[in-house]
Amino acid sequence: MVEVTFAQLQGWIMAFLWPFARITAFLAASPLWGHSSVPNQAKVGLAALVAMVIAPLVTLPEVPLVSWAGFGIMVEQMLIGIAMGLVMHVTFAVVQATGEFIGLQMGLAFATFFDPSSGTNMVVLSRYLYMVTLLMFLAFNGHLIVLEILATSFVTLPIGLGGFNAGAFEMLARYGGTIFMSGMLLALPLVGSLLIINLSLGILNRSAPQLTVFNIGFPTSLTVGLALMMVLMTDIGRFLQGLFASALMFMRELLDALAPLA
């Protein structure tokens, strides 16, 4: 007959629950697994499956589960998972900003629809580029690399750190500037070309006031913008590959920076 003591049962629960908290927080905060179209049962099931695989490899501190120290460890794991998920959110927000910039120049800023994942209206181009980015992320096996980084985070940041390096959160906040910098970098060819067209139409309107520039300006901007979008899509894979590589590298650097200073 197999006998299980209370200490063994508590150890098994801690080995599962604390990694489960970090993994669940990451999956809920990441744009891929945390999407509103993914059922909550699937998120919890995937987090439980990964936690059971990682549990035998996790080093546990000598802290009671039901205590203030145990509650602090639970919050600590959730903060680590949320920080990793925010890195992915910033990465995918780059293409959303690109769609906003391009749509504003093309005159498609009014073409919006409700996005259930964010609860706001999103430009059509932003939604299109967002879906392309998700598919490219899966094609590059980015989801597997992220899960690998999540698993190795239990070695870099073991359970029961007792604190974080405050500079890591400042580094995460500064990484948010990638949304504007990389988003504008991707949209710059289209924005620059459409700006030249708008300037040309403005000069035409001043030189020939009898022409109704609005009647030809919107179709011209829309046609040229769609043609340039076709050209942009041929090279977007190389841009996204570099964006994903920098995001994954930053995620590893963030985990190293979160470790408290000795």
C-alpha positions in Angstrom: 0.0 0.0 0.0 1.3 3.4 -1.0 1.4 5.9 1.8 1.7 9.7 1.2 2.6 11.9 4.0 1.4 15.5 4.3 5.0 16.9 3.7 5.2 14.9 0.4 1.8 16.1 -0.7 2.7 19.7 0.1 5.9 19.4 -1.8 4.1 18.1 -4.9 1.6 20.9 -4.7 4.3 23.5 -4.4 6.3 21.9 -7.3 3.2 22.3 -9.5 1.5 25.4 -8.2 4.4 27.9 -8.3 5.6 27.1 -11.9 1.9 27.0 -12.9 1.5 30.6 -11.7 4.4 31.9 -13.8 3.3 29.9 -16.9 -0.3 31.0 -16.6 0.6 34.6 -16.2 2.8 34.4 -19.3 0.1 32.7 -21.4 -2.5 35.2 -20.3 -0.3 38.2 -21.1 1.1 37.0 -24.4 -0.7 38.0 -27.6 -0.6 34.5 -29.1 -2.0 32.3 -26.3 -3.8 35.1 -24.5 -6.0 36.0 -27.5 -9.7 36.2 -26.7 -10.4 33.6 -29.3 -8.4 31.0 -27.4 -10.7 29.3 -24.8 -9.7 29.7 -21.1 -9.8 25.9 -20.7 -7.1 25.6 -23.4 -4.9 28.2 -21.7 -5.2 26.5 -18.3 -4.7 23.1 -19.8 -1.6 24.1 -21.6 -0.2 25.9 -18.5 -0.9 22.8 -16.4 0.7 20.5 -19.0 3.9 22.6 -19.2 4.0 22.9 -15.4 3.8 19.2 -14.9 6.7 18.7 -17.4 8.9 21.4 -15.7 8.0 20.5 -12.1 10.6 17.7 -11.6 13.3 20.1 -12.7 12.4 23.1 -10.4 14.3 23.8 -7.2 11.9 24.7 -4.5 12.6 26.9 -1.5 12.0 25.8 2.1 8.8 27.9 2.5 5.4 26.8 3.6 2.8 27.0 0.9 0.1 28.7 3.1 2.1 31.6 4.5 2.9 35.2 3.6 6.2 34.1 2.2 4.4 31.6 0.0 2.0 34.4 -1.2 5.0 36.6 -2.0 6.5 33.8 -4.1 3.2 33.4 -5.9 3.1 37.2 -6.8 6.8 37.0 -7.8 6.1 34.2 -10.3 3.1 36.2 -11.7 5.3 39.3 -12.2 7.9 37.3 -14.1 5.3 35.8 -16.4 3.6 39.1 -17.0 7.0 40.8 -17.8 7.7 38.1 -20.4 4.3 38.4 -21.9 4.6 42.2 -22.2 7.7 41.8 -24.3 5.7 39.8 -26.8 2.9 42.3 -26.7 5.3 45.1 -27.5 6.7 43.1 -30.4 3.3 42.5 -32.0 2.2 46.1 -31.3 4.9 47.2 -33.8 3.0 46.0 -36.8 -0.3 47.5 -35.4 1.4 50.9 -35.2 2.7 50.3 -38.8 -0.9 49.8 -40.0 -2.0 52.9 -38.2 0.7 55.0 -39.8 0.1 53.6 -43.3 -3.7 53.8 -43.0 -3.6 57.4 -41.9 -1.6 58.4 -45.0 -3.7 56.2 -47.4 -6.9 57.7 -46.1 -8.1 54.4 -44.6 -8.2 55.7 -41.0 -12.0 55.6 -41.1 -11.9 51.9 -42.2 -12.0 50.4 -38.7 -13.8 47.6 -37.0 -14.2 46.4 -33.4 -11.4 44.2 -32.1 -12.6 41.9 -29.4 -9.1 41.1 -28.1 -8.3 44.7 -27.2 -11.9 46.1 -26.9 -11.1 49.0 -29.2 -11.6 49.9 -32.9 -8.6 48.8 -35.0 -7.7 50.0 -38.5 -8.1 47.3 -41.2 -4.5 47.4 -42.2 -3.4 47.0 -38.6 -5.5 43.9 -38.3 -4.2 42.5 -41.5 -0.5 43.1 -40.6 -1.2 41.7 -37.1 -2.6 38.4 -38.5 0.4 38.1 -41.0 2.8 38.7 -38.1 1.1 35.9 -36.0 1.4 33.5 -38.9 5.0 34.4 -39.6 5.8 34.0 -35.9 4.4 30.5 -36.0 6.2 29.8 -39.3 9.5 30.8 -37.7 8.8 28.4 -34.7 8.8 31.5 -32.5 6.3 29.9 -30.2 8.6 27.0 -29.5 11.5 29.3 -28.8 9.4 31.3 -26.4 8.4 28.2 -24.5 12.0 27.2 -24.3 12.9 30.6 -22.9 10.0 30.2 -20.4 11.4 26.8 -19.3 14.9 28.0 -18.9 13.7 31.0 -16.9 13.3 28.7 -13.9 17.1 28.3 -14.0 17.9 32.0 -14.6 15.3 33.1 -12.1 14.7 30.2 -9.6 11.6 30.2 -7.4 12.0 32.2 -4.3 14.3 35.0 -5.4 13.2 37.3 -2.7 13.3 40.4 -4.9 14.0 41.9 -8.3 16.5 44.3 -9.8 14.5 47.5 -10.3 16.5 48.5 -13.3 15.0 45.6 -15.3 11.5 47.2 -15.1 13.0 50.4 -16.4 14.6 48.5 -19.2 11.2 46.9 -20.0 9.6 50.4 -20.1 12.2 51.7 -22.5 11.7 48.7 -24.7 8.2 50.1 -25.3 9.8 52.7 -27.6 10.3 49.9 -30.1 6.6 50.3 -31.0 7.2 53.7 -32.5 10.8 53.2 -33.8 10.3 49.8 -35.6 6.7 50.6 -36.6 7.8 53.9 -38.3 10.8 52.1 -39.8 8.5 49.6 -41.5 6.0 52.2 -42.6 8.5 54.8 -43.7 8.7 53.8 -47.4 4.9 54.0 -47.8 4.5 57.1 -45.6 7.3 58.9 -47.5 5.9 58.0 -50.9 2.3 59.0 -50.0 3.6 62.2 -48.4 5.2 63.2 -51.8 1.9 62.4 -53.6 0.0 64.6 -51.1 2.5 67.4 -51.6 2.2 67.1 -55.4 -1.6 67.2 -55.2 -1.3 70.3 -52.9 0.9 72.1 -55.5 -1.5 71.0 -58.3 -4.4 72.5 -56.3 -2.6 75.8 -56.0 -1.6 75.9 -59.6 -5.0 74.8 -61.0 -7.7 75.9 -58.5 -10.5 74.9 -60.9 -9.6 71.2 -60.4 -11.2 69.3 -57.6 -8.2 67.6 -56.1 -10.2 65.7 -53.6 -11.9 63.7 -56.4 -8.5 62.5 -57.6 -6.5 62.6 -54.4 -8.2 59.9 -52.5 -8.2 57.3 -55.4 -4.6 58.2 -56.2 -3.4 57.7 -52.6 -5.4 54.5 -52.2 -4.2 53.0 -55.5 -0.5 53.9 -54.9 -0.7 52.8 -51.3 -2.1 49.4 -52.3 0.6 49.0 -54.9 3.3 49.9 -52.4 1.8 47.5 -49.9 2.3 44.7 -52.5 5.9 45.7 -52.7 6.2 45.9 -48.9 4.8 42.4 -48.4 7.6 40.8 -50.5 10.2 41.9 -47.9 8.2 41.9 -44.7 9.4 38.4 -43.8 13.0 39.6 -43.5 11.9 42.5 -41.3 9.8 40.4 -39.1 12.6 37.8 -38.7 14.9 40.5 -37.4 12.1 41.9 -35.1 11.5 38.5 -33.6 15.2 37.8 -33.1 15.7 41.1 -31.3 12.5 40.5 -29.2 13.7 37.0 -28.1 17.2 38.3 -27.4 15.7 41.1 -25.3 13.5 38.6 -23.4 16.6 36.6 -22.4 18.4 39.9 -21.4 15.4 40.9 -19.3 15.4 37.6 -17.4 19.1 38.0 -16.7 18.4 41.6 -15.5 15.6 40.7 -13.2 17.9 38.7 -11.0 18.6 40.7 -7.8 22.0 42.2 -7.5 24.4 40.4 -5.2 
